[in-house]
């Protein structure tokens, strides 16, 4: 199934990032009333949704990347640069 | 602070799953063609009761982190021209601000129906011309049997590359040529305006990079993600300053779209470059019909044609939305199919290579 059998799969990293991601989402939804009222205040509070988006993209992006790698879905190996 | 800030919808499990699912499919398509998904996400959120501007703002706030992850992934494959992306992205930002200003003026003068009509007409005109051309070009490439050969810059791109305006020339890796920023600025601006108007700047940005600047399809679609990041970040900040972002919606969509964008980005390494044009052209042309169906509804709301019956409006609205979802799903299907076939071919090639090696 895996296209690259020589590389070790990042199972541990995927699990850690997956758990952090899950915790972030749980927190966001559990505290949605506070989040809604604070994040939508406008002005300088505008940085809150932006920072949140960066944090989620880092954590969840790392998790989803490893998720596909662990499943054996990876980019084609020969085409490093396509013109 | 704003009345819009009080219009947060209640999230139940179905809504979360719906946003996650649409996010995934949208992410898959944008990982592949550089944009997409927003045309379903924005009306999709509105159908859940999210006010229009909040839907646009929340969509934008999921777009820039998604584009960041996607562009980083495709950068690894050597497909991203960061300089071109930033140069176009900055001018796109100006286009977004200008486009949003026009939207606000239209809304103030003609109300929601006027604003919706403007968006739909822009959709139909842009998608008919650009989408039709992209699809025709992909078809031509397919028929000519040159799908495997390296893409060459067209006549217009060659002309653009031949113009030398001292003091404005910049070298771009994607094009492997120097081009005057006097050409890139209007292209970026138009991309931004489209992003502010129809939410999918890439429908202008990607074809512009391919046909006007002469960038290969894979480079153009990957670089579009950089533009989307720059543009989305600025746009989100602007909307957030007015308290219009529903971060819950944005992050739930992001949850699905980050799974999708990774897959779509990987998909580009398996396919022939003209497939980018196929997916983009097919989606654009189908969405064109979807938006076209809504034009009579808005015309009737504005009193420019006879009033349509409630049932007719309902049928037109549902059909329009269903066609849009179909466009996105078809795009995702083509991406997954192409990726599956590419993986299969690679495995076969690998097996044949191993066999040959074993025989020697």
Interface residues (C-beta under 8 A of the other chain):
Chain A: X3 X21 X25 X28 X29 X32 X35 X36 X39 X40 X41 X42 X43 X45 X46 X47 X48 X49 X50 X52 X53 X54 X56 X57 X60 X61 X63 X64 X65 X67 X68 X73 X74 X75 X76 X77 X78 X79 X80 X81 X82 X83
Chain B: X1 X2 X5 X8 X11 X61 X62 X64 X65 X66 X68 X69 X72 X73 X76 X77 X78 X79 X150 X151 X216 X218 X219 X233 X236 X237 X240 X241 X242 X243 X244 X245 X246 X247 X248 X250 X251 X252 X254 X255 X258 X259 X262 X263 X265 X266 X268 X269 X270 X273 X342 X343 X346 X347
